[in-house]
Amino acid sequence: MEKVEIDDVRNEPNPLGVHGVRRPISDALGTDDVSMAFYELAPGEQFSGGLHAHHDQEEVFYVLAGTATFDVGTERESVTVEEGQLIRFPPGQFQSGRNETDDPVRALAIGAPGARHNWADLESLIPCPECGEVTSHGVREPTDDGRMPVYCNECGNELV
């Protein structure tokens, strides 16, 4: 058995700088089969760096406080998730979440199976300056200096 206080879990924000508070609970608990992270989003902050899909995990967000807005699917259907509500994304469904309000959002993100996703199974839809349009991008494992290399699946161009 492992027990932790969320405030005692180290803060490890996304290397893309899209939020200030992300606490990897699964690391602190030493989980093998489930991933959990606590987020606190200030107004305008995001859970991740844009529209993406985890092809190897389903993901559930539980909003503990505030109101989060998610874009769902490649059509970017907007869904509001309020305090006490949950939203589930099956493996392969594109999604992106953010705080569009003036109040902080506190939420848990839960992914399974596995305490970590395979970086090769993460896909983002973002503009490629080389291709001149929105294309599918892969993500490499974060580097020791905190960079998260993103590359275009069409032309291979790497973004920093």
N, C-alpha and C positions, 0 to 999 in steps of 0.2 A: 504494500500500500504506500502511496505517496500523497502528500497533502501540501498545498502551497497557497499563499495569499497572492492575489493578482498584483497587488502593489509591490510584492517582493520579486516578481518575475522581471528579468531584465527587459528594458525597452530596446527593440530592434526594428526601427522604422524601415520601410521599403527604400532600397537604394535609389529609386527614382525621385525621392523627395516629395511624394504625394500626400503624406501624412506625418504627424509628429509622434504618435503613440501607437505602437504595435508590440504586444507582449506575447511571445510564442509559448503558450502554456504547455503544449505537448513536449517541448524540449525540457521544461522545468519538471514535468511529471515523468519523463522518460517513456512516453507511450510508443508503441510499435504499430498499432492498427488504426489509430485515429489521429487526426491533426486538429489542434485547437489553437486559436489565437484570439486575444482580446484587443479590440481597437477602441480608441477614443479619437473621434474626428472633430476637429474644429470646423467652423463654417467654411465651406469651399473645399475641404479636403476630401480625398477618395480612399477607398479600401485598397485599390491596386492602381496600376498605371494605365488603365484603359480597358476597352472591350476585349475580353479574353475568354478562353475555354480551357478547362482542365479535362483532358481526354481520359485521364486515368483515375479521376476521383469525382464523386458527387460532393456538393458543397451546400451547407446550410448556414444561414445567417440568422441569429437571434438578436433582435434589437432590445437592449436592456433599458435604454433611455434615449429620448429624442425621436427623430424621424429620418430614416434613410431613404434615398431614391435610387432605384436600380434601373439600368437599361438592360433589357432582356432580348436575346436573339440578335441576329444580324439586322433586323428591322428596327432594333432599339426601342421596343415597346417600353414605356415608362411605367414603373410600378413603385408605389409608395409603401414602405413598411414602417409601421409605427411601433412605439414602445409596447413590449409584450407580444409582438407578432414575429413570425418566422417566415423565411422564404427558402425554397430548395431549388438547386440547379443540378440536373442530372449530368453525368459525364458527357462532355462534348457540347453543352449548351453555352453559347456566348453570353457573358454578363459583365456588368461593371456597376459599382455602387459608389455613392457619394453623399455628402451632407450639403443640401441646398438651403438649409434653414439658418437662422441666426443663433441657434442653440447647439451645444455639443451633442454628438451622437456617441453612445457607448454600445458596443455590440460584440458578440462572440461569433467567430467563423469556425465552423466544424467541417472537416473534410475526411472522407473515408473511401476506400480502404487505404491504409498506410499513414504513418505519421508524417511523411513527406511525399510530395508528388515528384514524379520523374520530370525533370526539366525538359526532356525531349517531348513530353506529352502536353506541354503548355503551348498554346497558340494565341497570338494577339492579332487583331485586325487594326492596322495603323497605316498612315500614309508613308509610302516609300519615296524618298526624293529622287532616287535613280529611275524607278518605274513611272513616277508621275501620277500615281493613284494609290488608293487604299488596297493593300495586299495582305496576305497571310504572312505573319512573322513568327519565327521560333525564338526561344529564349535559352541562352546557355546558363549553366550554373554560375551564380555570382562569384566574382573574382575575389582574391584576398583583400584588395583595396576597396571592396564594396560595389564595384560596377556590376551591372546586370546586362551583359551583352545581348542585344536583340539583332536578329538578322532577317532579311527578306527571303522568304521561301521561293520567290520567283527568280530573283537575280543574284542573291547571295550577299547583297550590300549589307554591311554591318553598321548599325546605329549605336551611338554612345549614349 
